[in-house]
Structures are given as structure tokens and as C-alpha cells.
Amino acid sequence: MPDTAYRFAQFELQPATRELLVEGRPARLGGRAFDVLLALVEERGRTVSRNALFERAWPGRVVEDQNLRVQINALRRVLGERAIATIPGRGYRFVLPLDDVAVEPPPPPADAGRVAAVPAGSNLPADLPPLFGRIGDIAAVYRLLSEQRLVTIAGPGGIGKTQLAQAVASQWRGRLRDGVWLAELAALGDPQRVTLTVAQALGLSGSAADPRQLRTPARRRGGAGASAVARRAPATRAGHEPGAAEARR
């Protein structure tokens, strides 16, 4: 995983090493308290339910509310009483402002590094909406896409799969000679049209019935490959949860 650090006041939270630094020195913090803090910081500004915190710090176990209160009190002793707000009947909220979020992505693939200076095209939106609490997800998908040519993000509708895929793809923009492209597959009812739809998004021409007839414009020949983000409906591929976004390199 890439190194991710959350900084607030005199503190720095480092998930990679599971450390909370206070003015550069490691604080004495138990593993459960660290898990609770990381969950709250990742959802900063939003209320995190008790059940979500139980699942994060005690996955698969049944524990009493008192166990969570002990961890919250331990965190308040380190961070200050006002760092974590109690939302009656709902859960807890991390309220300290973050100074910044430092993310060091994994190095790009070697072939991408060689063509980074070549202008790359893209049909991704120019201004992608900000994603809150998804820094770790972006880094994880980026890493997977560095190692695999196809990564599928599956889950229920409305949880932000396409936004996550677009955020990762935007980090590859400029690193691939053939660019980064969005192919909309959600409206397709015929799987046979997938090839043509992707080809059109990539600016290729030819017959959807025979992928071998697809012709690549001269400006994009050279074998560098393109990164594509596809948003598709369940009908295009069986066996997945409703809705999926794919990132292909």
C-alpha cells in the first residue's frame, strides 16, 4: 500500500506503520484505539455509527458499548476532549481539521514512465468531484492497477464506484501515451455492443462484429496501451453484484 498520512494539529496518523505521532514522537496507543481513530479520521466531519466502529475494531465479535467508550476515552486523553464529538444516539465524529493528507502513490509501471512526456488524450471530466474518506481506496485501486491489467470495483448502486475509478484513472493521465478514456456501458442491453462502445470511446473505427477489423488512428499507434474506465450494468457480465466500475490498463 502507498504511504498515507493524516495530519492535524500536532499529530500525524500513519496507517502504514499503525502509529500516531505527537510532535514527531510515537504516542502510546492500543491497536483497538488506533482502529477506531483511523475509522473516524477517514470519515472526518461525518458521524460514524457505533456498529461501524465495532466492526472496524472488533470484526466479527459481539462486544459491549463500554469497550468502545474505553477506546474513545483513551483517544481523548491523547488528542484532547474536543477532538471526538459524541453524537447522542448515533455514534461519534472526528472534528479536528486536517492540515493536509499526504499520499505517496506507488511508482508507475516502467513503460508508463518512458512515455510520460508524450501528451495524452482523455475524455474524463475535467473537474472530478472531490472524494471524502476514500484516500485509502484510491491508493489500493491504484496499486492493483499497477499490477493487473483489469480491476473491477463491484458493489451496490450509489456507493461511488465510478467516481472512485475515475479518481484512480485521473492519476494515470499523462503517464500513458494513449491516454485515459471513459466508456459508458451501463445503458447497453446487448453484450455484443460492448466492443463497439469501448472502441468508440477510444476513437477507434471498424465493425463491432469483428474486433479484428477495428482500426487504430495513426496518432495512437505504437503499442503503449490506454487506460479505460467502464461503467456497466449487471447484464453485461453475470455473477457480479448490481453495478460495477472497471479500470483497465
N, C-alpha and C positions, 0 to 999 in steps of 0.2 A: 504494500500500500504506500502511496505517496505520503510524505510528511505533512501533517496538518496541525496548525497551532492556533488556538483561540486566545486572544489577549484581551484582558480587561483589567482596569486599574493597575495594581502592581503584580497581577497574576498572569500566568501563561499556562494554559491547559494543553498538554501534549498527548493526544490519543495513541500515537505510535509507540511511545515509551510508557504510557499509562502513568504519567507524572503530572502533578500540579506544582508549578514553580511559583514561589513567593519571592519577588525581587531576585530571581535567578537561583534560588535555593529550593530543593525539593521539600514540599510540605509532607507531614505525616498524615497520610490519608489511606483508609482501608479500601479494599477492592470494591465493596458494595457502594461505599460513598462515592468513589470515583465513577462508577457506572451511572449512579443517579445524577451526579453533576454533569457528566457528558450528555446524558439524555436531555437535561434541562437546557444546557447551553446550545445544543443542536436545534432546539425548538425555542430559542430565546425570544422573549416577547409574547410567547403563546403559552397557554395553560397546558400542562402535561398531566393527564389523569393519574390517579394512584395506580390503577390497573396497569397502565403503560409503564410506570416506574417499577412496579412489582415484576413485570415480565422482563424488563431490562436488567434488573439487578438480581432477581431470583427466578430465572426462566424455568417454567415447568413445576414450580413449587408453590405450595399454599403457605402463606405467612401472614402474621397479624399486622395490623396497621402500626402497632408500636415499633416494629422493626424498621419501617420506613421513617417514622418520626425520629428514631435514634440517628439514622443516617443524615436526615435533614438538619438536625441539631448539630451534628458533627461538622457539617459543611458550613453552617452559620458561624460556628466558633472560628473557623479559618477565614471565611470570606467577609464576615460581618453580618449582623442581624438583618440588614435590609437587602442583602444580595438575592435572597429567595423569598418570594411572597407566597403566603398561603391563600389559596382561593377557596373559601368555605364551600364544602360540598362537591368540589370539582377536582382539586389537585394542587399543584404548585407551579410557580412561574419564575424563571430566572430574569431578573430585572436590571442587572448591571449592563451598561452599554459596552459593546465590544469596540476596542480601539481599531482592530483590523483582524482579518482572517488570512493567515499566510498558508498558501498551498504550493507545494513544490511538486509538480506533476512528474511522472516517470519520463525518462528521456524518450523522444520519438524514435520510431524504427529507423534503422540506418539508411534505408533507401529514401525515407521521407526527408532526412537531414540533408541528403545530397541535392534535393530539388527544392529546398525551402525558398530559395531566392526567385524561383520561377513564379510569375503571377498565377494565381489560382482562381477559377471561377466558382460561383456558388449561387444557389437560389434560396438559401436560408434567409429568414427575415433579418433585415439589417439591425433592428433593435430587439433583441430577445428579452422577454420579461425576466426580472430577477427571480432566482430560486432561493428560498429561505430554508435553512436546515437541511440542505441537500449536498453540502460540500463533500462529505464522505462518499455519498452515492456517485457524484460526478467523478471523483478520483478513482473509485472502484471500477466504474464502467470504462473510464479512460485506460486503466491498466489492462482490463480484459481485452479491449480493442487493440492494444499494443501487441497482444499475444495471439489473438484469434481474429480471423477474417470476418466472422459474423457473430454478433452478440444480440440476443433477443431479451427485451425487457417486457415481462408479462405481468398482468395484474388487472384488477377491476377497473372499469372506466372511471375517469375523472381524478386519478391519483397523480397525474403529471408525468406519465411515461414518455410522451412525445416531447415535452419540454425538457426532460432530463436528457433524452437522446440528442436533441438539438443543442443543448448546452455542451455536451461532450463533443459533438461534431464541430461546433464552432472553435474548439481548441485545436482541431486538426486543420482548420482553414489556413492556407498558406504553407502547410507542410507537405501537401500532396499536389503534384503538378496538375492532375486532372480535377482538383477541387473537391468540394463537398456539396452534395445535392440532396434535395428532399423529394421523395416520391410518395404521392398520396395514393394509398391502396384501400383505404377504409371503405370507399363507395363501390368498390368492384364486387360484382356478383359472380363473375366468371373468372376462375383461376387462370384461364388461357390468356387473359388480358394483362396479367402481371408483367410479362416480359415486355410488351409494348409500352405499358405505363412507365416502367423503370427506364426503358430506352428513351422515351420522350423526355423524361426528367433530365437525363444525361445528355440530351441533344443529339442522340443517335437517330439514324433513319433506317428503314428496312421493313421487313414483314414480321408481324407478331407470331405468325405460324411457324416460322423457321428462324430461330435465333442466329443461325449461321449467316443469314442474309443481312444482318444488321451491319451498317456501315458507320465507321468512326470518322468524324471530321478530321481533316489533316492537322488542325491545330491541337488535337488531343491525342494524336498517335504517339507511341513511344513506350507504352507498357508501364507507366508509372502507377496506374491504378487510380481509382476515385473512391472517395468515401461517400456512402449514401445512407440517408436516414429514411426509413419507410414506416408509414403509419398504416396499419392494416386492420381489417375486421376479422373476426374469428373464422369466417367462411373460407378465407384464403389458405388456411392451414389448420388441420384438425389437431385436437389434443392439447390446445392451449387454453388458458383462462381467457375470459372475454376481453378482447382488445390486446394489442401488443404494439410496441415500437421496436424497430430493429436498427442497429447501426452496423453497417458493413464497410470494411476497408478493402 
